[in-house]
Amino acid sequence: MNTNDQIREAFAELAARAPVPDRVAAGIAGRSRAIRQRRLLLGAGGAVAAAAALGVPALFLWPGTPSTVDELLSPVRWRGYPMPFTPSWLPDGFNITQRRVTTGRPGPQRREWHLNPLHLHPRVQLELKLGGPSPWPSASTVDINGTPGWVSHSKYSASCSWQPFEGIEMRVSVAGEPDEPDTDRGAQFAETVVRIARSTGVGHVEYLRPTMSFGWLPGQVPLRLAFERHDRPDGSGEMASAFISGESRRVIFAGVFDRLDDSIRLEEAQKTTLRGRPAWYVPPDPQTETQGPGTFVVELADGRWLFAATDPAEGGPVVTKDDLSRIVETCRLD
């Protein structure tokens, strides 16, 4: 695998929330730690007073009651994009690792919390989707603060969905570690997701204010934007992604992170200069099925790393190497 593959895969995984490789050494200590994590998932949770320790953001309260989806999700000056229905309770020890909002017409949102950010599981995920409820056929009915909800579970996971606001569906899910085939924790996980769901309210809102965004994008086709914030010990930062309008396929993405993935070897890339800073260009791999213009990586003056790449898709914009260079040059960084 060449350097271009490594760069694209490292950042694409962040964008797509692919499973994170376990970088913690194996052994007796690691095994004991994993067992403690699973137990903590079902332990007593903290309240709002312990929000900072849990990674639960400070909650703002709206001065009034929003009456439409647009009012509920439209950005607020100086604060950013509202993320309503923030839980005021989570199992002890969970820290938020990802926030994601979609711009333009109010769109989907997602947040994730992990007990250990270097492990994919245990994980709590909260999603906001537009539309009516879509429960699983096998789901059981449950009351969520006077609103009908639906809860379902397997041996290693559980989810709860409900419609707290007209035109919006919320779904909270919990996933454990499927490494004990004789253990069924689904019922306990179901209790956890219901308790998390009941701890939310329309007035419980946090805000995501992007500090990076695109300054220029190819104008051949309409694009929607999504912004993400990642908080992880092995690399924190922000990402901006452009999607084909009406589709979920990401075609252009850029990000600013405080470190590069350990597998990336920039010495194999072509040295250049962008934004007046040292930069590297990695040409596309001729062996890949979809050909893009490659990847640019820039070392910023504050020690962070800026990157940009593409994921070509049918119906998406044709992005050249010069286009990608212009995207990097014009990215807005606060």
Residue, then its C-alpha position, 0 to 999 in steps of 0.5 A: m500500500n502506498t502513502n496515498d492509500q495510507i493518508r486517504e484511509a486514515f482520514a476517511e476512517l475518521a470521516a466515516r466512523a469506521p471501527v478504530p483499530d485497538r492500539v492498546a497492548a494485549g495481555i492480562a492487564g488489557r483483558s481486565r480493563a475490558i471487563r471493567q469497561r463492560r461492567l461500567l457500562l451498566g453501572a450507575g450513571g452520573a448526573v448533570a453535576a458531573a457533566a464535565a467528567l462524563g464528557v456531557p457538554a454544558l446544557f443551554l436552555w432555550p428562552g422559548t419553545p421552538s415551533t418548527v424544525d427550522e427554528l429548532l436546528s438553524p444555526v445561532r450566531w456566535r454559538g453555532y449549530p444547535m444539537p438539541f435533546t442532549p442527554s443529561w445522564l450517561p453511564d459513568g466514565f463516558n466521554i464524547t468523541q464525535r459531534r456531527v451536523t449537516t448544514g443547508r436545510p436542517g439535516p441529520q446529526r450524530r454524537e458518540w461517547h466512548l468509555n475508552p476512546l481507543h476502543l470502538h466499544p463500549r459506545v453510546q450513539l445519539e442520532l437525530k433524523l428528519g421524518g417520522p419514527s421508524p421502529w424495528p419490527s420486533a421493537s417493544t413499546v416504551d414511554i419516553n417522557g409521555t411520548p411513545g418510544w420503541v426499544s429493541h436489543s440483541k445480545y450485545s447492543a440495544s437501541c431506543s427511538w422516539q419522536p420528541f418533536e414533530g418531524i424529528e426522530m431521535r435514536v440512542s443506541v448502546a453497543g458492547e463488546p461481542d467477545e463473550p458468546d455465552t453472555d447476553r447483556g441485551a436486556q441490561f443495555a435496553e434499560t440503559v438506552v431507555r434511561i438515556a432517552r428519558s434524560t433528554g429534553v427539547g431545551h437540553v441543547e449544546y452547540l457545534r461551532p465549526t472553526m474550519s470550513f471550505g472557502w471554495l468548492p467546484g460549482q458544477v453540482p449542488l453540494r451539502l456540507a457536514f461538519e464534525r468535531h473529533d475529540r480523541p487522545d490519538g488525534s483531535g480536530e475537525m472535518a468538513s465534508a461536501f456531499i452530493s445534494g440529496e445523497s449521502r455520498r461524501v465527495i470532497f473532505a478536508g480536516v484539521f487535526d493535531r496529529l497525523d496517523d502513525s502509519i502515514r509516511l510523508e517522506e514518500a510524498q512529493k514536497t510542495t508549498l501551500r498556504g505559505r507552509p510546507a506541504w506534501y502531495v500524494p498522487p492517486d494510486p492507479q490500482t484504485e477503482t475510483q480515481g481522484p486527484g490525490t491528497f494534499v497535507v499541509e503542516l500549519a504554523d501552530g503544529r496542526w495538520l490540514f489535509a484535503a482529498t476526494d471520494p469521486a462518485e457518479g454525478g459528483p463534481v470532477v475535481t482536478k489536482d488544481d481544484l484540490s490545491r485551491i480547496v486547501e488554499t482557501c479553507r477558512l481556519d479560525 
